[in-house]
Amino acid sequence: MKRIKPNLVVLVVTVMALFAACSLPQRVTQPVYRTDPSGIQYIVTQEGDGNRPLTNDIVFVHYRLLLEDSTLIDNSYDRGEPVSFKMGAGQVIEGWEKGIGLLNEGDKAIIIVPPNLAYGERAVGDIPANSKLIFDVEVVKIDPAPRALDIPSGTDIITTTSGLKYAVVEQGDGMMLIPGMRVRIHYNGFFEDDMTIFDSSFQRNEPIDFTLGKGMVIRGWEEGISKLRVGDRARLWVPYDLAYGEQGRGPIPPATNLIFDVEVIDAEEVKRPEPFDVAGKDTIETETGLKYIIVNEGYGDYPEEGQAVAVHYTGFLMNGNIFDSSVERGQPFRFLLGRRQVIAGWDEGVSLMKQGSRFRFIIPPELAYGERAMGPIPSNATLIFDVELLSVE
């Protein structure tokens, strides 16, 4: 087990002395440590001037972790960067989260976590079972969780025939959004019943980018975003049948109504991708039933199973309607070949291509989505993909 470094002797002596003081009979002076009702003991050694973290805030913490016998287990200072986690998300041990929740931004403190709020009877790495943990911590920074929009009294809240409600809180001055536009949206997502946040592009600093009217987002978004213009800040009240239905998804329970506070960053009209010219070219069929047409041969070797490939593609239904296109998004699609990260028709078809080649695939339902309907793709659909293999890594 890693032993404590010489430059930490003063820290350890201080920690152990303070810890011992907690177990001595009470004297005239007040106890050094405060004790939280959970059983955590802590002392603030240097006070900061920031706020206390709240649920869903992101906290950045430097720390040294020791056992009661002074063994140093971990030290974020050695790595040169603090750890970060979301309060209330269960990303760290319970005692760590409770202890940090007792501090303010800028505080330095020593926190003693009992075993039942740490790893309990489990041994984890160099930490024995039933270990009491001592953390010397510094709350470096707190990124507050996004807050819900303030809806001024008198704001018009419009209800559509589908049951969607929306309100424009701050009106932008850009173009109206229409189907076929590529839009960039920042958003915060809340559960309607208690306004608990479940997702935020603001917190990730990554707005969502999609083509409106292509079924790439939930129905409530398709309808609600189409009511807005560039620059608008708005709230959407989305009933569960326009969101994730009675099944739910990920952190969203079944039959859950959602609220989204959205901001339209920008939008652009997208040129419709032109289908490949396959006139006069042979259609080849494999033993599985996949059909393909070679538009451009390409060069080099065929990709092998497990290699990462990047492609541009446009997907058509048999009636010619486009249901998805990386070309429209301006973002190539990457996946590992032969690892079932895509439909079977793609794994087979792309393995027949060389870098720079352009193929049309005609994929029967059994090599695509079968009896399942997927967004704009109906069940038992034969799909057409125009694919260009950009690179093999």
Kinemage of the C-alpha trace (Angstrom):
@kinemage 1
@onewidth
@group {chain A} dominant
@subgroup {mainchain}
@vectorlist {calphas} color= white
{ca met a 1} P 0.000 0.000 0.000
{ca lys a 2} L 1.227 3.454 -0.833
{ca arg a 3} L 2.704 5.133 2.236
{ca ile a 4} L 2.427 8.777 3.050
{ca lys a 5} L 4.995 11.095 1.531
{ca pro a 6} L 7.352 13.124 3.769
{ca asn a 7} L 5.849 16.449 2.714
{ca leu a 8} L 2.494 15.329 4.116
{ca val a 9} L 3.776 14.662 7.662
{ca val a 10} L 2.491 17.963 8.996
{ca leu a 11} L -0.916 17.345 7.414
{ca val a 12} L -1.159 13.853 8.889
{ca val a 13} L -0.090 14.949 12.359
{ca thr a 14} L -2.709 17.694 12.214
{ca val a 15} L -5.408 15.364 10.907
{ca met a 16} L -4.684 12.672 13.490
{ca ala a 17} L -4.486 15.153 16.325
{ca leu a 18} L -7.805 16.675 15.390
{ca phe a 19} L -9.340 13.246 14.932
{ca ala a 20} L -8.074 12.134 18.342
{ca ala a 21} L -9.545 15.246 19.901
{ca cys a 22} L -12.987 14.051 18.861
{ca ser a 23} L -12.656 10.889 20.927
{ca leu a 24} L -11.267 12.537 24.085
{ca pro a 25} L -13.550 13.313 27.032
{ca gln a 26} L -15.181 16.700 26.662
{ca arg a 27} L -13.077 19.489 28.109
{ca val a 28} L -13.830 23.119 28.795
{ca thr a 29} L -13.143 24.015 25.129
{ca gln a 30} L -15.658 23.155 22.405
{ca pro a 31} L -14.991 20.035 20.280
{ca val a 32} L -12.807 20.713 17.261
{ca tyr a 33} L -15.050 18.877 14.835
{ca arg a 34} L -18.663 19.436 13.949
{ca thr a 35} L -20.739 16.281 13.590
{ca asp a 36} L -23.423 16.072 10.938
{ca pro a 37} L -26.560 14.007 11.766
{ca ser a 38} L -25.396 11.507 9.133
{ca gly a 39} L -22.307 10.747 11.243
{ca ile a 40} L -19.815 12.744 9.190
{ca gln a 41} L -17.287 14.774 11.199
{ca tyr a 42} L -15.735 17.849 9.653
{ca ile a 43} L -13.767 20.988 10.355
{ca val a 44} L -13.281 23.999 8.068
{ca thr a 45} L -9.590 24.914 8.106
{ca gln a 46} L -9.892 27.847 5.721
{ca glu a 47} L -13.121 29.613 4.843
{ca gly a 48} L -14.035 30.531 1.307
{ca asp a 49} L -16.440 33.254 0.208
{ca gly a 50} L -18.617 31.286 -2.217
{ca asn a 51} L -22.001 29.613 -2.023
{ca arg a 52} L -22.869 26.111 -0.861
{ca pro a 53} L -23.463 23.552 -3.655
{ca leu a 54} L -27.023 22.549 -4.478
{ca thr a 55} L -28.463 19.480 -6.184
{ca asn a 56} L -27.304 19.211 -9.828
{ca asp a 57} L -24.480 21.721 -9.345
{ca ile a 58} L -21.109 20.563 -10.695
{ca val a 59} L -18.399 20.794 -8.015
{ca phe a 60} L -14.633 20.735 -8.578
{ca val a 61} L -12.675 19.435 -5.587
{ca his a 62} L -9.006 18.898 -4.800
{ca tyr a 63} L -8.380 16.307 -2.104
{ca arg a 64} L -6.038 13.986 -0.270
{ca leu a 65} L -7.505 10.726 1.016
{ca leu a 66} L -6.002 8.981 4.052
{ca leu a 67} L -6.842 6.011 6.233
{ca glu a 68} L -6.836 6.225 10.037
{ca asp a 69} L -3.299 4.795 10.139
{ca ser a 70} L -2.047 7.712 8.003
{ca thr a 71} L -1.789 5.704 4.769
{ca leu a 72} L -2.186 8.032 1.798
{ca ile a 73} L -4.603 6.434 -0.677
{ca asp a 74} L -5.109 9.131 -3.280
{ca asn a 75} L -4.059 12.693 -4.027
{ca ser a 76} L -5.639 14.829 -6.760
{ca tyr a 77} L -2.944 17.490 -6.336
{ca asp a 78} L -0.392 15.025 -7.718
{ca arg a 79} L -2.494 14.704 -10.877
{ca gly a 80} L -2.664 18.456 -11.283
{ca glu a 81} L -6.436 18.713 -11.634
{ca pro a 82} L -9.422 18.538 -9.280
{ca val a 83} L -12.108 15.913 -9.598
{ca ser a 84} L -15.599 16.991 -10.603
{ca phe a 85} L -19.026 15.476 -10.063
{ca lys a 86} L -22.693 16.423 -10.083
{ca met a 87} L -24.325 16.863 -6.693
{ca gly a 88} L -27.223 14.471 -6.146
{ca ala a 89} L -26.353 12.192 -9.068
{ca gly a 90} L -24.796 9.371 -7.049
{ca gln a 91} L -21.480 9.673 -8.880
{ca val a 92} L -19.386 9.424 -5.685
{ca ile a 93} L -19.710 7.701 -2.309
{ca glu a 94} L -22.513 8.994 -0.121
{ca gly a 95} L -20.198 10.383 2.568
{ca trp a 96} L -18.151 12.334 0.049
{ca glu a 97} L -21.255 13.961 -1.404
{ca lys a 98} L -22.731 14.725 2.031
{ca gly a 99} L -19.428 16.147 3.250
{ca ile a 100} L -18.895 18.427 0.261
{ca gly a 101} L -22.515 19.529 0.637
{ca leu a 102} L -21.598 20.998 4.055
{ca leu a 103} L -18.977 23.337 2.565
{ca asn a 104} L -18.898 26.530 0.536
{ca glu a 105} L -16.973 27.346 -2.620
{ca gly a 106} L -13.396 28.171 -1.604
{ca asp a 107} L -13.528 26.261 1.689
{ca lys a 108} L -10.692 23.977 2.782
{ca ala a 109} L -11.699 21.315 5.273
{ca ile a 110} L -11.027 17.920 6.794
{ca ile a 111} L -13.895 15.463 6.504
{ca ile a 112} L -14.067 12.124 8.323
{ca val a 113} L -16.442 9.650 6.676
{ca pro a 114} L -17.660 6.589 8.614
{ca pro a 115} L -17.594 3.191 6.847
{ca asn a 116} L -21.362 3.030 6.327
{ca leu a 117} L -21.151 6.200 4.187
{ca ala a 118} L -18.037 4.992 2.347
{ca tyr a 119} L -17.414 1.417 1.142
{ca gly a 120} L -18.828 -0.431 4.162
{ca glu a 121} L -17.777 -4.052 4.341
{ca arg a 122} L -16.219 -3.986 0.866
{ca ala a 123} L -12.485 -3.706 0.322
{ca val a 124} L -11.793 -1.361 -2.606
{ca gly a 125} L -8.235 -1.185 -3.943
{ca asp a 126} L -5.949 -0.191 -1.063
{ca ile a 127} L -8.930 0.625 1.161
{ca pro a 128} L -9.672 -2.267 3.580
{ca ala a 129} L -13.196 -3.272 4.505
{ca asn a 130} L -14.937 -1.221 7.217
{ca ser a 131} L -12.524 1.696 6.772
{ca lys a 132} L -13.124 5.160 8.107
{ca leu a 133} L -11.890 7.637 5.483
{ca ile a 134} L -10.214 10.999 6.100
{ca phe a 135} L -10.427 13.592 3.333
{ca asp a 136} L -8.404 16.804 3.260
{ca val a 137} L -10.407 18.779 0.698
{ca glu a 138} L -10.572 22.094 -1.105
{ca val a 139} L -13.754 23.144 -2.926
{ca val a 140} L -12.112 24.798 -5.908
{ca lys a 141} L -15.163 25.789 -7.939
{ca ile a 142} L -18.911 25.279 -8.180
{ca asp a 143} L -20.718 25.470 -11.512
{ca pro a 144} L -24.357 26.128 -10.597
{ca ala a 145} L -26.940 23.934 -12.239
{ca pro a 146} L -29.045 25.715 -14.849
{ca arg a 147} L -32.145 27.276 -13.339
{ca ala a 148} L -35.613 27.260 -14.825
{ca leu a 149} L -36.728 30.244 -16.871
{ca asp a 150} L -38.685 32.893 -15.022
{ca ile a 151} L -42.070 33.103 -16.761
{ca pro a 152} L -43.359 36.681 -16.303
{ca ser a 153} L -46.989 37.058 -15.354
{ca gly a 154} L -49.116 37.793 -18.370
{ca thr a 155} L -46.964 35.707 -20.727
{ca asp a 156} L -49.100 34.004 -23.368
{ca ile a 157} L -49.132 30.229 -22.935
{ca ile a 158} L -50.474 28.575 -26.078
{ca thr a 159} L -51.952 25.073 -26.132
{ca thr a 160} L -51.973 23.199 -29.445
{ca thr a 161} L -54.447 20.540 -30.547
{ca ser a 162} L -51.904 17.809 -29.717
{ca gly a 163} L -51.741 18.894 -26.062
{ca leu a 164} L -48.365 20.638 -26.320
{ca lys a 165} L -48.087 23.977 -24.515
{ca tyr a 166} L -45.469 26.612 -25.245
{ca ala a 167} L -44.611 30.168 -24.238
{ca val a 168} L -42.052 32.536 -25.768
{ca val a 169} L -40.353 34.212 -22.803
{ca glu a 170} L -37.892 36.312 -24.785
{ca gln a 171} L -38.452 36.929 -28.472
{ca gly a 172} L -35.575 36.765 -30.928
{ca asp a 173} L -35.254 38.670 -34.177
{ca gly a 174} L -34.082 35.877 -36.476
{ca met a 175} L -35.839 33.795 -39.118
{ca met a 176} L -38.804 31.577 -38.368
{ca leu a 177} L -37.980 27.877 -38.182
{ca ile a 178} L -39.508 25.578 -40.777
{ca pro a 179} L -39.178 21.842 -41.492
{ca gly a 180} L -36.000 21.025 -43.377
{ca met a 181} L -33.899 23.596 -41.541
{ca arg a 182} L -30.847 22.532 -39.607
{ca val a 183} L -31.184 24.075 -36.139
{ca arg a 184} L -28.991 24.414 -33.045
{ca ile a 185} L -30.788 24.468 -29.714
{ca his a 186} L -29.629 24.906 -26.127
{ca tyr a 187} L -31.974 23.442 -23.542
{ca asn a 188} L -32.643 22.454 -19.948
{ca gly a 189} L -34.986 19.520 -19.348
{ca phe a 190} L -37.101 19.239 -16.185
{ca phe a 191} L -39.613 16.778 -14.795
{ca glu a 192} L -42.933 18.601 -14.708
{ca asp a 193} L -44.056 17.360 -11.299
{ca asp a 194} L -41.152 18.728 -9.239
{ca met a 195} L -39.000 20.716 -11.735
{ca thr a 196} L -36.004 18.463 -11.103
{ca ile a 197} L -33.524 18.851 -13.940
{ca phe a 198} L -32.672 15.639 -15.816
{ca asp a 199} L -30.608 16.946 -18.731
{ca ser a 200} L -28.918 20.159 -19.823
{ca ser a 201} L -27.012 21.084 -22.970
{ca phe a 202} L -26.016 24.313 -21.205
{ca gln a 203} L -24.174 22.368 -18.518
{ca arg a 204} L -22.360 20.309 -21.150
{ca asn a 205} L -21.806 23.440 -23.276
{ca glu a 206} L -22.985 21.377 -26.254
{ca pro a 207} L -26.138 22.585 -28.034
{ca ile a 208} L -28.112 19.920 -29.886
{ca asp a 209} L -27.953 20.033 -33.674
{ca phe a 210} L -30.675 18.425 -35.815
{ca thr a 211} L -32.762 18.825 -38.960
{ca leu a 212} L -36.291 19.914 -38.161
{ca gly a 213} L -39.065 17.710 -39.489
{ca lys a 214} L -36.962 14.536 -39.858
{ca gly a 215} L -38.144 12.743 -36.721
{ca met a 216} L -34.711 13.095 -35.116
{ca val a 217} L -36.174 14.423 -31.840
{ca ile a 218} L -39.319 13.736 -29.822
{ca arg a 219} L -42.642 14.801 -31.336
{ca gly a 220} L -43.117 17.532 -28.745
{ca trp a 221} L -39.857 19.107 -29.854
{ca glu a 222} L -40.683 18.784 -33.557
{ca glu a 223} L -43.918 20.669 -32.994
{ca gly a 224} L -42.707 23.134 -30.371
{ca ile a 225} L -39.447 24.177 -32.028
{ca ser a 226} L -41.298 24.785 -35.304
{ca lys a 227} L -43.269 27.548 -33.511
{ca leu a 228} L -40.095 29.530 -32.762
{ca arg a 229} L -37.588 31.791 -34.480
{ca val a 230} L -33.820 32.216 -34.134
{ca gly a 231} L -33.018 33.983 -30.866
{ca asp a 232} L -36.193 32.926 -29.067
{ca arg a 233} L -36.046 31.698 -25.484
{ca ala a 234} L -39.114 29.631 -24.723
{ca arg a 235} L -40.673 26.988 -22.513
{ca leu a 236} L -42.254 23.815 -23.878
{ca trp a 237} L -44.647 21.750 -21.751
{ca val a 238} L -44.506 18.309 -23.365
{ca pro a 239} L -47.058 15.629 -22.379
{ca tyr a 240} L -45.621 12.140 -22.134
{ca asp a 241} L -47.358 10.917 -25.301
{ca leu a 242} L -45.349 13.542 -27.233
{ca ala a 243} L -42.136 12.625 -25.366
{ca tyr a 244} L -41.069 9.116 -24.313
{ca gly a 245} L -44.531 7.603 -23.891
{ca glu a 246} L -45.482 4.909 -21.434
{ca gln a 247} L -42.072 3.232 -21.716
{ca gly a 248} L -39.818 6.110 -20.642
{ca arg a 249} L -36.137 6.204 -21.503
{ca gly a 250} L -32.922 6.422 -19.465
{ca pro a 251} L -33.526 8.700 -16.446
{ca ile a 252} L -37.073 9.486 -17.609
{ca pro a 253} L -39.695 7.249 -15.944
{ca pro a 254} L -42.690 5.884 -17.881
{ca ala a 255} L -45.604 8.232 -18.590
{ca thr a 256} L -43.699 11.339 -17.461
{ca asn a 257} L -44.618 14.843 -18.576
{ca leu a 258} L -41.599 17.032 -19.305
{ca ile a 259} L -40.719 20.711 -19.426
{ca phe a 260} L -37.987 22.107 -21.670
{ca asp a 261} L -36.568 25.609 -21.475
{ca val a 262} L -35.011 26.165 -24.897
{ca glu a 263} L -32.982 28.792 -26.694
{ca val a 264} L -32.699 28.813 -30.484
{ca ile a 265} L -29.032 29.543 -31.214
{ca asp a 266} L -29.143 29.557 -35.005
{ca ala a 267} L -30.618 27.861 -38.051
{ca glu a 268} L -29.808 27.399 -41.700
{ca glu a 269} L -31.591 26.089 -44.714
{ca val a 270} L -30.194 22.748 -45.792
{ca lys a 271} L -29.784 21.825 -49.422
{ca arg a 272} L -31.508 18.539 -50.145
{ca pro a 273} L -28.888 15.829 -50.811
{ca glu a 274} L -28.979 14.667 -54.414
{ca pro a 275} L -29.381 10.898 -54.931
{ca phe a 276} L -26.440 9.151 -56.569
{ca asp a 277} L -26.686 8.756 -60.343
{ca val a 278} L -27.005 4.980 -60.785
{ca ala a 279} L -28.427 4.963 -64.306
{ca gly a 280} L -26.978 2.115 -66.362
{ca lys a 281} L -25.002 0.626 -63.479
{ca asp a 282} L -25.273 -3.021 -62.433
{ca thr a 283} L -27.125 -4.072 -59.292
{ca ile a 284} L -25.314 -6.841 -57.403
{ca glu a 285} L -27.045 -9.086 -54.869
{ca thr a 286} L -25.260 -10.997 -52.088
{ca glu a 287} L -26.311 -14.301 -50.521
{ca thr a 288} L -27.976 -12.472 -47.610
{ca gly a 289} L -30.259 -10.473 -49.910
{ca leu a 290} L -28.303 -7.204 -49.735
{ca lys a 291} L -28.229 -5.373 -53.051
{ca tyr a 292} L -25.653 -2.767 -53.971
{ca ile a 293} L -24.666 -0.566 -56.880
{ca ile a 294} L -21.086 0.661 -57.288
{ca val a 295} L -21.093 4.345 -58.222
{ca asn a 296} L -17.377 4.904 -57.600
{ca glu a 297} L -14.809 2.137 -56.926
{ca gly a 298} L -12.515 3.980 -54.523
{ca tyr a 299} L -8.965 2.893 -53.773
{ca gly a 300} L -6.817 0.967 -51.316
{ca asp a 301} L -7.711 -2.023 -49.165
{ca tyr a 302} L -11.080 -3.137 -47.876
{ca pro a 303} L -11.745 -2.258 -44.223
{ca glu a 304} L -11.403 -5.074 -41.712
{ca glu a 305} L -13.658 -6.058 -38.842
{ca gly a 306} L -13.039 -3.881 -35.791
{ca gln a 307} L -11.622 -0.935 -37.731
{ca ala a 308} L -13.188 2.501 -37.295
{ca val a 309} L -14.737 3.852 -40.475
{ca ala a 310} L -16.176 7.274 -41.286
{ca val a 311} L -18.947 7.656 -43.850
{ca his a 312} L -21.321 10.198 -45.264
{ca tyr a 313} L -24.756 8.835 -46.086
{ca thr a 314} L -28.306 9.677 -47.043
{ca gly a 315} L -31.129 7.279 -46.262
{ca phe a 316} L -34.241 7.068 -48.471
{ca leu a 317} L -37.519 5.215 -48.165
{ca met a 318} L -38.689 3.380 -51.269
{ca asn a 319} L -40.953 6.331 -52.118
{ca gly a 320} L -37.898 8.590 -52.341
{ca asn a 321} L -38.424 10.440 -49.042
{ca ile a 322} L -35.229 11.149 -47.091
{ca phe a 323} L -35.449 9.924 -43.485
{ca asp a 324} L -31.873 10.676 -42.378
{ca ser a 325} L -28.714 12.224 -43.792
{ca ser a 326} L -25.266 12.922 -42.365
{ca val a 327} L -24.781 15.169 -45.406
{ca glu a 328} L -27.583 17.434 -44.199
{ca arg a 329} L -26.030 17.585 -40.742
{ca gly a 330} L -22.558 18.202 -42.132
{ca gln a 331} L -21.205 15.560 -39.736
{ca pro a 332} L -19.731 12.255 -40.938
{ca phe a 333} L -20.889 9.142 -39.096
{ca arg a 334} L -18.256 6.924 -37.447
{ca phe a 335} L -18.576 3.340 -36.213
{ca leu a 336} L -16.592 0.148 -35.680
{ca leu a 337} L -17.107 -2.241 -38.569
{ca gly a 338} L -18.522 -5.672 -37.756
{ca arg a 339} L -19.315 -4.864 -34.117
{ca arg a 340} L -23.096 -4.608 -34.546
{ca gln a 341} L -23.079 -0.883 -33.953
{ca val a 342} L -25.149 -0.473 -37.127
{ca ile a 343} L -27.771 -2.523 -38.946
{ca ala a 344} L -26.574 -5.801 -40.507
{ca gly a 345} L -26.929 -4.444 -44.040
{ca trp a 346} L -24.471 -1.679 -43.232
{ca asp a 347} L -21.887 -3.974 -41.633
{ca glu a 348} L -21.980 -6.200 -44.697
{ca gly a 349} L -22.172 -3.428 -47.284
{ca val a 350} L -19.420 -1.156 -45.944
{ca ser a 351} L -17.062 -4.153 -45.748
{ca leu a 352} L -17.325 -4.310 -49.572
{ca met a 353} L -16.181 -0.695 -50.003
{ca lys a 354} L -12.764 0.932 -50.326
{ca gln a 355} L -11.782 4.377 -49.147
{ca gly a 356} L -13.317 7.011 -51.413
{ca ser a 357} L -15.877 4.617 -52.871
{ca arg a 358} L -19.539 5.515 -53.243
{ca phe a 359} L -22.163 2.777 -53.143
{ca arg a 360} L -25.926 2.608 -53.159
{ca phe a 361} L -27.269 -0.073 -50.809
{ca ile a 362} L -30.760 -1.527 -51.125
{ca ile a 363} L -31.321 -3.198 -47.767
{ca pro a 364} L -34.253 -5.570 -47.142
{ca pro a 365} L -36.115 -5.383 -43.805
{ca glu a 366} L -34.395 -8.456 -42.346
{ca leu a 367} L -31.018 -6.696 -42.703
{ca ala a 368} L -32.411 -3.366 -41.426
{ca tyr a 369} L -35.050 -2.844 -38.732
{ca gly a 370} L -37.355 -5.764 -39.530
{ca glu a 371} L -40.816 -5.460 -38.028
{ca arg a 372} L -39.813 -2.517 -35.830
{ca ala a 373} L -40.815 1.003 -36.748
{ca met a 374} L -37.981 3.468 -36.065
{ca gly a 375} L -39.091 7.102 -36.076
{ca pro a 376} L -39.922 7.966 -39.702
{ca ile a 377} L -39.045 4.409 -40.831
{ca pro a 378} L -42.150 2.165 -40.957
{ca ser a 379} L -42.077 -1.502 -40.023
{ca asn a 380} L -40.907 -4.025 -42.644
{ca ala a 381} L -39.298 -1.243 -44.690
{ca thr a 382} L -36.757 -1.797 -47.452
{ca leu a 383} L -34.231 1.035 -47.181
{ca ile a 384} L -31.980 2.744 -49.706
{ca phe a 385} L -28.684 4.272 -48.571
{ca asp a 386} L -26.293 6.312 -50.676
{ca val a 387} L -22.973 5.877 -48.815
{ca glu a 388} L -19.498 7.359 -49.299
{ca leu a 389} L -16.617 5.783 -47.368
{ca leu a 390} L -14.496 8.744 -46.254
{ca ser a 391} L -11.803 7.076 -44.183
{ca val a 392} L -10.646 3.851 -42.533
{ca glu a 393} L -8.742 4.213 -39.269
